[in-house]
Amino acid sequence: MAFPYPPRNRARTVRQHRVALVAGLLLAAVVLTGCEDQPADGPVEAGCLPSGVAMSLAVGARANSPTPTLPALVEDLARSAARKHKGVSVVQVDGRADVDLEPQVFDSKAQNDRKYDKDLNQWLDGLRQWVATMRADEPEADVLKSLDVAAAQVGAGDTVVLMDSGLQTTAPLDFRTRGMLDADPTDVVEFLRRADALPDLTDRHVLLVGVGDTAPPQAELDVARRRHVVEIWTAVAKAGGATCVELRESPNGTRSGIDSPAVSVVPVAAPPTFTPCGETVLPDDGAVGFVPDSATFRDPAAARAALTKLVALLGQGGSTVELVGTTSSAGTEPGRLSLSRDRAEAVKTVLRELGVPQARISSKGVGDNWPSRRPDRGPNGELLPGPAAQNRSVVVRISCG
């Protein structure tokens, strides 16, 4: 099937060029009564993802996210869908999130395997070209809506593919909100559930491609943050009813030739700068951050590297350091006190391993009872993931001798 859809008025020239380009590639694969003797479809090794089902691609051809390229796995799944005459559609990840390409169903009039394969390869070339020439139409990025729209293009048992950094810049999951980048996935899911904002992925299979990968001017995420963004979208997909979620790395690194329309940059916390004879807050969205509901560092190496700077500062004199663990208002008061104390102790343990004498370090936990805490409950009592993440910290207080 060719792609002879009329261009939208807001991007008429570009869309006409794309239609002509792709239609030329797909003329040999228009919908006809196909031959009965087509090649058999081999299984695609794709974890929990099925072969031969309809697919919908939510593609972030936008600023601050890598230029999209179809990974080999997505091509294999599209080929498998084509052989079974299942539709493949494309949804735009931008501020509006609408269908960029309606479902395309491949068929061929070929009477032999060689011609059939040629037609199929030509059809796949058209899909590649369509994705390669996509460009966002509206500013910002609404990944939640894009997933919802993509899921509506397919049915139960089919597959939704998200090819985007996952850094949404619109409400309700605006990663520009301080703390949202490292919010507890469980908190995010509950917040979206209460806002009735979870995408409806009921009985769909979901493939995440390149989630956490960014392009300038968006700052690159470290390994721990990329992993955490994946965890958030995995939790959102499962809460939305997805049968399973698979993950694949992006094949195109952080290259991007797309700079408009504009997408806001998501702030990424810089490594902590410790204040001599003063107070420094180690936020949970920084290098010294913890796995949700635990005193385990998300990235032990990064935490150790950050705390090495504190050790160097303490080594310059006879100063002492007090570590104060803090939490959000989630959970029970005893649980908050225990968790905050354990996180302060975890930082203390690293400092001792790095050579700071025990006599110069004290630690305590205060739960969510501390002067600088931010209100982290909404008007209906719901926990706000961003402010809640900001309240999870270890405060470093250095006293000079």
SEBATOR-178229 format. One line per 5 residues: number of its first residue (from 1); for each residue x negated, y negated, z negated of N, C-alpha, C. Coordinates in steps of 0.2 Angstrom, whole numbers, plus 5000, padded with zeros to 4 digits. Layout:
N
NUM	X Y Z X Y Z X Y Z; ...;
//
This chain:
401
1	4996 5006 5000 5000 5000 5000 4996 4994 5000; 4997 4989 5005 4993 4983 5005 4996 4978 4999; 4993 4972 4999 4994 4968 4993 4997 4961 4997; 5003 4962 5000 5005 4956 5004 5010 4951 5000; 5008 4950 4994 5012 4946 4990 5011 4938 4991;
6	5016 4934 4991 5015 4927 4992 5011 4924 4986; 5007 4919 4988 5003 4916 4982 5007 4912 4978; 5005 4911 4972 5009 4906 4967 5007 4899 4970; 5011 4894 4969 5010 4888 4971 5004 4884 4968; 5003 4886 4961 4998 4883 4958 4991 4885 4960;
11	4990 4890 4964 4984 4893 4966 4984 4895 4973; 4988 4892 4977 4990 4894 4984 4984 4896 4988; 4979 4891 4989 4973 4892 4993 4969 4898 4991; 4967 4899 4985 4963 4904 4982 4967 4911 4983; 4974 4911 4981 4977 4917 4982 4978 4920 4989;
16	4979 4915 4994 4980 4917 5001 4974 4920 5003; 4968 4917 5001 4962 4920 5003 4961 4927 5000; 4963 4928 4994 4963 4935 4991 4967 4940 4994; 4973 4938 4996 4978 4942 4999 4975 4944 5006; 4973 4940 5010 4970 4941 5016 4964 4946 5016;
21	4960 4945 5011 4954 4949 5010 4956 4956 5008; 4960 4957 5003 4962 4964 5001 4967 4967 5006; 4971 4963 5009 4976 4967 5014 4972 4970 5020; 4966 4966 5022 4962 4969 5027 4959 4975 5025; 4957 4976 5019 4954 4982 5016 4959 4988 5016;
26	4965 4986 5015 4970 4991 5013 4975 4993 5019; 4974 4990 5025 4979 4991 5030 4979 4999 5032; 4974 5003 5031 4975 5010 5032 4978 5014 5027; 4980 5010 5021 4983 5014 5016 4990 5011 5014; 4994 5009 5019 5001 5007 5018 5005 5012 5016;
31	5011 5011 5013 5015 5016 5010 5019 5019 5016; 5017 5026 5017 5021 5030 5022 5023 5036 5019; 5026 5040 5023 5027 5047 5020 5021 5051 5021; 5018 5052 5016 5011 5055 5016 5011 5062 5018; 5005 5064 5019 5004 5071 5021 5005 5076 5015;
36	5007 5082 5016 5008 5087 5011 5001 5090 5009; 4996 5089 5013 4990 5093 5012 4984 5089 5010; 4986 5085 5005 4981 5080 5002 4976 5084 4997; 4970 5081 4996 4965 5085 4992 4968 5085 4984; 4966 5090 4981 4968 5091 4974 4965 5086 4970;
41	4968 5084 4964 4966 5079 4960 4962 5082 4954; 4955 5081 4953 4951 5084 4948 4952 5080 4942; 4951 5083 4936 4952 5080 4930 4947 5074 4929; 4949 5069 4925 4944 5063 4923 4942 5064 4916; 4935 5064 4915 4933 5065 4908 4934 5058 4905;
46	4939 5057 4901 4940 5051 4898 4943 5051 4891; 4940 5056 4887 4942 5056 4880 4950 5058 4880; 4954 5054 4876 4961 5055 4875 4965 5052 4881; 4962 5049 4886 4966 5046 4892 4967 5051 4897; 4974 5052 4899 4976 5057 4904 4974 5055 4911;
51	4974 5060 4915 4973 5058 4922 4979 5058 4926; 4980 5055 4932 4985 5055 4936 4991 5051 4933; 4990 5046 4929 4996 5042 4927 4996 5035 4929; 5001 5031 4929 5001 5024 4931 4996 5020 4926; 4994 5015 4929 4989 5011 4925 4991 5003 4925;
56	4989 5000 4920 4990 4992 4920 4984 4989 4917; 4980 4985 4921 4974 4982 4919 4975 4975 4917; 4973 4974 4910 4974 4967 4908 4967 4964 4908; 4965 4959 4913 4959 4957 4915 4957 4950 4913; 4952 4949 4909 4950 4942 4907 4945 4939 4912;
61	4948 4937 4918 4943 4934 4923 4943 4926 4921; 4940 4925 4915 4941 4918 4912 4934 4915 4909; 4934 4909 4907 4928 4906 4904 4927 4910 4898; 4920 4910 4896 4918 4913 4889 4918 4920 4889; 4920 4924 4894 4921 4931 4894 4917 4933 4900;
66	4914 4939 4900 4910 4941 4906 4914 4942 4912; 4911 4940 4918 4915 4941 4924 4917 4949 4925; 4923 4950 4926 4925 4957 4926 4923 4961 4932; 4921 4967 4931 4919 4972 4936 4922 4979 4934; 4925 4982 4939 4928 4989 4937 4923 4994 4935;
71	4923 4996 4929 4918 5002 4927 4920 5008 4930; 4915 5012 4931 4916 5019 4934 4922 5023 4931; 4923 5023 4925 4929 5026 4922 4935 5023 4924; 4936 5017 4925 4942 5014 4927 4943 5015 4934; 4938 5015 4938 4939 5017 4945 4941 5025 4946;
76	4938 5029 4942 4940 5036 4942 4948 5037 4940; 4950 5033 4935 4957 5034 4933 4961 5031 4938; 4959 5025 4941 4963 5022 4947 4964 5027 4953; 4958 5031 4954 4958 5036 4960 4963 5041 4958; 4963 5044 4952 4967 5049 4949 4975 5047 4950;
81	4976 5040 4948 4983 5038 4948 4985 5038 4956; 4981 5035 4960 4982 5035 4967 4984 5041 4970; 4980 5047 4968 4982 5053 4971 4988 5056 4969; 4991 5054 4963 4997 5056 4961 5003 5051 4963; 5001 5046 4967 5006 5041 4969 5009 5037 4963;
86	5004 5035 4958 5006 5031 4952 5004 5024 4953; 5008 5019 4951 5006 5012 4952 5000 5010 4948; 4996 5005 4951 4991 5002 4947 4992 4994 4948; 4993 4991 4942 4995 4984 4942 4989 4980 4938; 4989 4973 4939 4984 4969 4936 4988 4963 4932;
91	4986 4962 4926 4989 4956 4922 4983 4952 4920; 4984 4945 4921 4979 4940 4919 4979 4939 4912; 4973 4939 4909 4972 4937 4902 4970 4929 4902; 4975 4925 4901 4973 4918 4900 4978 4915 4896; 4980 4908 4896 4984 4906 4891 4991 4907 4892;
96	4993 4910 4898 5000 4911 4899 5001 4919 4900; 4996 4922 4902 4997 4930 4903 5003 4932 4907; 5002 4932 4913 5007 4935 4917 5004 4940 4922; 5009 4943 4926 5007 4948 4931 5003 4945 4937; 4997 4947 4938 4993 4945 4944 4994 4949 4950;
101	4995 4955 4949 4996 4960 4954 5002 4965 4952; 5007 4965 4956 5012 4970 4954 5010 4977 4956; 5013 4982 4953 5011 4989 4954 5010 4991 4961; 5004 4994 4963 5002 4996 4969 5002 5004 4969; 5005 5007 4974 5006 5014 4975 5002 5016 4981;
106	4997 5020 4981 4994 5022 4987 4997 5028 4990; 4997 5028 4997 4999 5034 5000 4996 5034 5007; 4995 5039 5011 4992 5039 5017 4995 5044 5022; 4994 5042 5028 4997 5046 5034 4992 5051 5036; 4986 5052 5033 4981 5056 5035 4983 5063 5035;
111	4980 5067 5040 4982 5074 5042 4976 5078 5040; 4971 5075 5037 4965 5080 5035 4962 5076 5029; 4958 5080 5025 4955 5078 5019 4950 5072 5020; 4946 5072 5026 4941 5067 5027 4945 5060 5028; 4950 5060 5032 4954 5054 5033 4957 5051 5027;
116	4960 5056 5023 4963 5054 5017 4958 5051 5012; 4953 5054 5011 4948 5051 5007 4945 5044 5009; 4945 5043 5016 4943 5037 5018 4948 5032 5016; 4955 5033 5017 4960 5029 5016 4960 5027 5008; 4959 5032 5004 4959 5031 4997 4953 5027 4995;
121	4947 5028 4998 4941 5023 4996 4943 5016 4998; 4946 5015 5004 4948 5009 5006 4953 5005 5001; 4958 5009 4999 4962 5007 4994 4959 5005 4988; 4954 5009 4985 4950 5007 4979 4946 5001 4981; 4943 5000 4987 4939 4994 4988 4944 4988 4987;
126	4950 4988 4989 4955 4983 4989 4956 4981 4981; 4956 4986 4977 4957 4985 4970 4951 4981 4967; 4945 4984 4969 4939 4981 4967 4939 4973 4969; 4940 4972 4975 4940 4965 4977 4945 4961 4974; 4951 4964 4972 4956 4960 4969 4953 4957 4962;
131	4951 4962 4958 4948 4961 4952 4942 4956 4952; 4938 4957 4957 4932 4953 4958 4933 4946 4959; 4939 4944 4963 4940 4938 4965 4946 4934 4960; 4948 4938 4955 4952 4935 4950 4949 4929 4947; 4954 4924 4945 4952 4918 4941 4958 4916 4937;
136	4957 4914 4931 4962 4912 4926 4965 4906 4929; 4972 4906 4927 4976 4900 4930 4977 4895 4924; 4978 4897 4918 4979 4893 4912 4974 4893 4907; 4973 4887 4904 4968 4886 4899 4969 4891 4893; 4964 4893 4889 4964 4897 4883 4965 4905 4885;
141	4966 4909 4880 4967 4916 4881 4971 4919 4876; 4977 4922 4878 4982 4925 4874 4981 4933 4876; 4977 4936 4872 4976 4943 4873 4982 4947 4871; 4985 4945 4865 4991 4949 4863 4996 4949 4868; 4998 4944 4871 5003 4943 4876 5001 4947 4882;
146	4995 4947 4884 4992 4951 4890 4993 4958 4889; 4992 4961 4883 4993 4968 4882 5000 4969 4882; 5004 4965 4880 5012 4966 4880 5014 4966 4887; 5012 4962 4891 5014 4961 4898 5012 4967 4902; 5005 4969 4900 5002 4975 4904 5006 4981 4902;
151	5008 4982 4896 5012 4988 4894 5018 4989 4897; 5021 4983 4898 5028 4983 4901 5028 4985 4909; 5022 4985 4912 5021 4987 4919 5021 4994 4920; 5020 4998 4914 5019 5005 4915 5024 5008 4910; 5025 5015 4909 5029 5018 4905 5026 5023 4900;
156	5030 5026 4896 5027 5031 4891 5023 5036 4894; 5017 5037 4891 5012 5042 4894 5007 5039 4898; 5008 5032 4900 5004 5029 4905 4998 5026 4901; 4994 5022 4905 4988 5019 4902 4987 5012 4903; 4985 5008 4898 4984 5001 4898 4977 5000 4897;
161	4973 4996 4901 4966 4995 4900 4965 4987 4899; 4962 4986 4893 4960 4979 4892 4953 4978 4894; 4952 4973 4898 4945 4971 4900 4944 4964 4899; 4941 4963 4893 4941 4956 4890 4936 4956 4884; 4934 4950 4882 4930 4950 4876 4934 4951 4870;
166	4941 4950 4870 4945 4950 4865 4946 4944 4860; 4942 4939 4862 4942 4933 4858 4948 4929 4860; 4954 4930 4857 4960 4926 4858 4959 4919 4855; 4962 4914 4859 4961 4907 4856 4968 4904 4856; 4973 4908 4855 4980 4905 4854 4983 4908 4848;
171	4988 4905 4845 4992 4908 4839 4996 4914 4842; 4997 4919 4837 4995 4919 4830 4988 4922 4829; 4985 4925 4834 4979 4928 4832 4973 4923 4835; 4972 4917 4832 4967 4913 4835 4961 4914 4831; 4956 4916 4835 4949 4918 4832 4945 4911 4831;
176	4948 4906 4833 4945 4899 4831 4946 4898 4824; 4951 4901 4820 4952 4900 4813 4946 4903 4809; 4943 4899 4805 4938 4901 4801 4940 4908 4797; 4936 4913 4798 4937 4919 4794 4940 4924 4799; 4944 4922 4804 4948 4927 4808 4943 4932 4811;
181	4937 4930 4813 4933 4934 4817 4931 4940 4813; 4931 4939 4806 4929 4945 4802 4935 4947 4797; 4941 4945 4799 4946 4947 4795 4947 4955 4794; 4950 4957 4789 4951 4964 4788 4957 4966 4793; 4955 4971 4797 4960 4973 4802 4967 4975 4799;
186	4967 4978 4793 4973 4979 4790 4977 4973 4789; 4974 4968 4787 4977 4961 4785 4980 4958 4792; 4976 4959 4797 4978 4956 4804 4984 4960 4806; 4984 4966 4806 4990 4970 4808 4996 4968 4804; 4996 4968 4797 5001 4966 4793 5004 4959 4795;
191	4999 4954 4796 5001 4947 4798 5005 4947 4804; 5002 4951 4809 5006 4951 4816 5012 4954 4815; 5013 4960 4811 5019 4963 4810 5024 4959 4807; 5023 4955 4802 5027 4950 4799 5029 4945 4804; 5025 4943 4808 5026 4938 4813 5030 4940 4820;
196	5031 4947 4820 5034 4951 4825 5030 4949 4832; 5023 4950 4831 5019 4948 4836 5015 4954 4839; 5016 4960 4836 5012 4965 4839 5014 4967 4846; 5009 4969 4850 5011 4971 4857 5015 4977 4857; 5020 4978 4861 5023 4985 4861 5020 4990 4866;
201	5016 4994 4863 5012 4999 4866 5014 5006 4865; 5020 5006 4863 5023 5013 4862 5022 5018 4867; 5019 5024 4865 5017 5029 4869 5013 5028 4875; 5009 5022 4874 5004 5021 4880 4997 5023 4877; 4993 5025 4882 4986 5026 4880 4982 5019 4882;
206	4977 5018 4877 4974 5011 4878 4966 5012 4879; 4964 5009 4884 4956 5009 4885 4954 5002 4884; 4949 5001 4879 4946 4994 4878 4939 4994 4882; 4938 4989 4886 4932 4989 4890 4929 4982 4888; 4923 4982 4886 4919 4976 4885 4922 4971 4879;
211	4926 4974 4875 4928 4970 4869 4922 4968 4865; 4922 4962 4863 4916 4959 4859 4911 4956 4863; 4911 4957 4870 4906 4955 4874 4908 4948 4876; 4903 4943 4876 4905 4936 4878 4900 4933 4883; 4902 4927 4885 4898 4924 4890 4897 4916 4888;
216	4891 4913 4890 4891 4906 4888 4896 4902 4891; 4898 4897 4887 4895 4894 4881 4897 4897 4874; 4902 4903 4875 4903 4906 4869 4897 4910 4866; 4896 4909 4860 4890 4912 4857 4891 4919 4857; 4885 4923 4858 4885 4930 4858 4886 4933 4851;
221	4890 4938 4850 4891 4941 4844 4886 4946 4842; 4884 4947 4836 4879 4952 4834 4883 4959 4834; 4879 4964 4833 4882 4971 4834 4888 4972 4829; 4887 4969 4823 4892 4970 4817 4898 4967 4819; 4898 4961 4822 4904 4957 4824 4907 4960 4830;
226	4903 4962 4835 4906 4966 4841 4910 4972 4838; 4907 4975 4834 4910 4981 4831 4917 4980 4828; 4917 4974 4824 4922 4972 4820 4928 4970 4825; 4927 4966 4830 4932 4964 4835 4935 4970 4838; 4931 4975 4839 4934 4981 4842 4938 4985 4837;
231	4936 4985 4831 4941 4988 4825 4947 4984 4825; 4947 4977 4825 4953 4973 4825 4958 4975 4831; 4955 4976 4837 4960 4977 4843 4962 4985 4843; 4958 4989 4840 4960 4996 4839 4966 4996 4834; 4965 4993 4829 4970 4993 4824 4977 4990 4827;
236	4976 4984 4830 4982 4981 4833 4986 4986 4838; 4982 4989 4842 4984 4994 4847 4988 5000 4844; 4985 5003 4839 4988 5008 4836 4994 5006 4832; 4994 5000 4829 5000 4997 4825 5006 4996 4830; 5004 4994 4837 5009 4993 4842 5012 4999 4845;
241	5009 5005 4842 5012 5012 4845 5008 5015 4850; 5002 5013 4851 4998 5017 4856 4996 5024 4854; 4997 5028 4858 4996 5036 4857 4988 5037 4855; 4984 5033 4858 4977 5034 4857 4973 5028 4859; 4967 5026 4857 4963 5021 4859 4956 5023 4861;
246	4954 5022 4867 4947 5024 4869 4943 5017 4870; 4936 5018 4869 4932 5012 4870 4926 5013 4875; 4925 5008 4879 4919 5009 4884 4916 5002 4884; 4909 5002 4885 4906 4996 4885 4907 4993 4892; 4906 4986 4892 4907 4983 4899 4901 4984 4903;
251	4902 4985 4910 4896 4986 4914 4892 4980 4916; 4895 4974 4914 4892 4968 4917 4889 4963 4912; 4887 4966 4906 4883 4962 4901 4887 4955 4899; 4883 4949 4900 4886 4943 4898 4886 4938 4903; 4885 4940 4910 4885 4936 4915 4892 4933 4916;
256	4893 4927 4918 4899 4924 4920 4898 4918 4925; 4902 4918 4930 4902 4912 4935 4908 4908 4934; 4912 4910 4929 4919 4906 4928 4918 4901 4923; 4920 4895 4924 4920 4890 4919 4926 4886 4918; 4931 4887 4922 4937 4884 4921 4943 4889 4924;
261	4949 4887 4921 4951 4882 4916 4947 4884 4909; 4947 4879 4905 4943 4879 4899 4946 4884 4894; 4942 4887 4890 4944 4891 4885 4940 4889 4879; 4943 4888 4873 4939 4885 4867 4934 4890 4865; 4929 4888 4862 4924 4892 4859 4925 4894 4852;
266	4925 4900 4851 4926 4903 4844 4919 4902 4840; 4920 4898 4834 4914 4897 4830 4911 4904 4827; 4905 4904 4828 4901 4910 4825 4897 4908 4819; 4898 4911 4813 4894 4908 4807 4886 4909 4809; 4883 4904 4807 4875 4904 4808 4872 4908 4801;
271	4866 4910 4802 4863 4913 4796 4863 4908 4790; 4864 4911 4784 4864 4906 4778 4857 4902 4777; 4858 4896 4775 4852 4892 4773 4853 4891 4766; 4849 4894 4762 4849 4893 4755 4847 4886 4752; 4850 4884 4748 4849 4877 4745 4845 4878 4738;
276	4839 4875 4738 4835 4875 4732 4838 4872 4727; 4838 4875 4721 4841 4872 4715 4848 4870 4716; 4852 4874 4720 4859 4872 4721 4863 4879 4723; 4869 4878 4726 4873 4883 4728 4874 4884 4735; 4874 4891 4737 4875 4893 4744 4880 4898 4744;
281	4885 4898 4748 4891 4903 4749 4889 4907 4755; 4889 4914 4753 4888 4919 4758 4894 4921 4760; 4897 4919 4766 4904 4921 4768 4904 4928 4771; 4910 4931 4770 4911 4937 4773 4910 4938 4781; 4911 4932 4784 4910 4932 4791 4903 4930 4793;
286	4898 4931 4789 4891 4930 4790 4887 4936 4790; 4881 4936 4790 4876 4942 4790 4877 4946 4783; 4879 4943 4778 4880 4946 4772 4887 4947 4771; 4890 4951 4775 4897 4953 4775 4898 4960 4773; 4904 4962 4771 4905 4969 4769 4911 4972 4773;
291	4910 4979 4773 4916 4983 4776 4922 4982 4772; 4928 4981 4775 4934 4979 4771 4935 4984 4765; 4937 4981 4759 4939 4984 4753 4933 4989 4751; 4927 4986 4752 4921 4990 4749 4915 4986 4748; 4910 4988 4744 4904 4984 4743 4899 4987 4748;
296	4900 4989 4753 4895 4992 4758 4894 4986 4764; 4888 4984 4765 4887 4979 4770 4889 4982 4777; 4892 4977 4781 4894 4979 4788 4888 4981 4792; 4882 4977 4791 4876 4977 4794 4870 4977 4789; 4868 4982 4786 4863 4982 4781 4857 4979 4783;
301	4855 4980 4789 4848 4977 4791 4849 4969 4792; 4855 4967 4794 4856 4959 4795 4856 4956 4788; 4860 4960 4783 4860 4957 4776 4854 4957 4773; 4850 4962 4774 4843 4962 4771 4839 4956 4774; 4839 4955 4780 4835 4950 4784 4837 4943 4781;
306	4844 4942 4780 4846 4936 4777 4844 4935 4770; 4844 4940 4766 4842 4939 4759 4835 4939 4758; 4831 4941 4763 4824 4940 4763 4822 4932 4762; 4826 4928 4766 4825 4921 4765 4826 4918 4758; 4831 4921 4755 4832 4919 4748 4826 4921 4743;
311	4823 4927 4745 4818 4930 4741 4812 4925 4742; 4810 4923 4748 4805 4918 4749 4806 4912 4745; 4812 4909 4745 4813 4903 4741 4812 4904 4734; 4814 4910 4731 4814 4911 4724 4806 4912 4722; 4802 4914 4727 4795 4916 4725 4791 4909 4725;
316	4794 4904 4726 4790 4897 4726 4790 4894 4719; 4794 4897 4715 4794 4894 4708 4797 4899 4703; 4798 4896 4697 4801 4901 4692 4809 4900 4691; 4812 4899 4697 4819 4898 4697 4823 4905 4696; 4829 4905 4694 4833 4911 4693 4839 4910 4697;
321	4843 4916 4698 4848 4915 4703 4854 4919 4700; 4860 4916 4700 4866 4919 4698 4870 4921 4704; 4873 4927 4705 4877 4929 4710 4884 4930 4708; 4889 4927 4711 4896 4927 4709 4900 4930 4715; 4903 4936 4714 4907 4938 4719 4914 4936 4719;
326	4917 4934 4725 4924 4932 4725 4928 4936 4730; 4935 4936 4730 4939 4939 4734 4945 4935 4736; 4949 4938 4741 4955 4935 4742 4961 4937 4737; 4967 4935 4738 4972 4937 4734 4975 4944 4735; 4972 4947 4740 4975 4954 4741 4974 4959 4736;
331	4978 4964 4735 4977 4969 4730 4979 4967 4723; 4977 4971 4718 4979 4969 4711 4973 4965 4708; 4975 4962 4702 4970 4958 4699 4964 4962 4696; 4965 4968 4693 4959 4973 4691 4955 4975 4697; 4959 4976 4703 4955 4978 4709 4951 4973 4712;
336	4953 4967 4712 4950 4961 4714 4944 4960 4710; 4944 4960 4703 4938 4959 4699 4933 4964 4700; 4935 4970 4701 4931 4976 4702 4927 4975 4708; 4931 4974 4714 4927 4973 4720 4923 4967 4721; 4925 4961 4718 4920 4956 4718 4914 4957 4714;
341	4914 4961 4708 4909 4962 4704 4904 4967 4708; 4907 4972 4711 4903 4977 4715 4899 4973 4721; 4902 4969 4724 4899 4965 4730 4893 4961 4727; 4894 4958 4722 4888 4954 4719 4883 4958 4717; 4884 4964 4714 4879 4969 4712 4876 4972 4718;
346	4879 4972 4724 4876 4975 4730 4871 4970 4732; 4872 4963 4732 4867 4958 4734 4861 4959 4729; 4863 4959 4723 4858 4960 4717 4853 4966 4719; 4856 4971 4721 4852 4977 4722 4847 4976 4728; 4849 4973 4733 4844 4971 4738 4839 4966 4736;
351	4841 4961 4732 4836 4957 4730 4830 4960 4725; 4833 4965 4721 4828 4969 4717 4823 4973 4721; 4826 4976 4727 4822 4980 4731 4817 4976 4735; 4819 4969 4736 4814 4965 4739 4809 4962 4734; 4809 4963 4728 4804 4961 4723 4806 4956 4718;
356	4812 4954 4718 4814 4949 4713 4815 4952 4706; 4812 4950 4701 4812 4953 4694 4820 4953 4692; 4822 4959 4689 4828 4959 4686 4830 4953 4682; 4825 4951 4678 4826 4946 4673 4828 4939 4676; 4827 4939 4682 4828 4932 4686 4835 4932 4689;
361	4839 4938 4689 4845 4939 4693 4851 4940 4688; 4856 4937 4689 4862 4939 4685 4868 4939 4690; 4873 4943 4689 4878 4944 4693 4885 4945 4690; 4890 4943 4693 4897 4944 4690 4902 4943 4696; 4908 4946 4694 4914 4945 4699 4919 4941 4696;
366	4923 4937 4700 4928 4933 4697 4934 4934 4701; 4935 4939 4705 4941 4940 4709 4943 4934 4713; 4949 4932 4713 4951 4926 4717 4952 4920 4712; 4949 4920 4707 4949 4915 4702 4943 4911 4702; 4942 4906 4707 4936 4902 4707 4938 4895 4710;
371	4935 4890 4708 4937 4883 4710 4938 4881 4717; 4934 4884 4722 4933 4882 4729 4938 4887 4733; 4942 4891 4730 4946 4896 4734 4951 4892 4738; 4953 4895 4744 4958 4892 4749 4964 4895 4748; 4970 4892 4748 4976 4895 4748 4976 4900 4754;
376	4978 4907 4753 4978 4912 4758 4984 4915 4758; 4990 4912 4756 4996 4915 4757 5001 4910 4761; 5005 4913 4765 5009 4909 4769 5016 4907 4765; 5020 4903 4769 5026 4901 4765 5031 4906 4763; 5030 4912 4766 5034 4918 4764 5030 4923 4760;
381	5024 4921 4757 5020 4925 4753 5016 4930 4757; 5016 4929 4764 5011 4934 4768 5004 4932 4767; 5000 4937 4767 4993 4935 4767 4990 4933 4774; 4987 4927 4774 4984 4924 4780 4977 4927 4781; 4976 4931 4786 4969 4934 4787 4963 4929 4787;
386	4964 4923 4791 4958 4919 4791 4956 4916 4784; 4961 4913 4781 4959 4910 4774 4957 4916 4769; 4960 4922 4770 4959 4927 4765 4951 4929 4766; 4949 4929 4773 4942 4931 4774 4937 4926 4771; 4939 4920 4772 4935 4914 4769 4934 4915 4761;
391	4939 4918 4758 4939 4918 4751 4935 4924 4749; 4933 4928 4753 4929 4934 4752 4921 4932 4752; 4918 4932 4747 4911 4929 4748 4907 4931 4742; 4900 4930 4742 4896 4930 4736 4892 4923 4736; 4893 4920 4730 4891 4913 4729 4884 4914 4726;
396	4879 4911 4729 4872 4911 4726 4870 4904 4723; 4869 4904 4716 4868 4898 4712 4861 4899 4710; 4856 4894 4712 4849 4894 4711 4848 4889 4705; 4845 4891 4700 4843 4886 4694 4836 4886 4694; 4833 4880 4694 4826 4878 4694 4824 4878 4687;
401	4818 4881 4686 4815 4881 4679 4812 4874 4678;
//
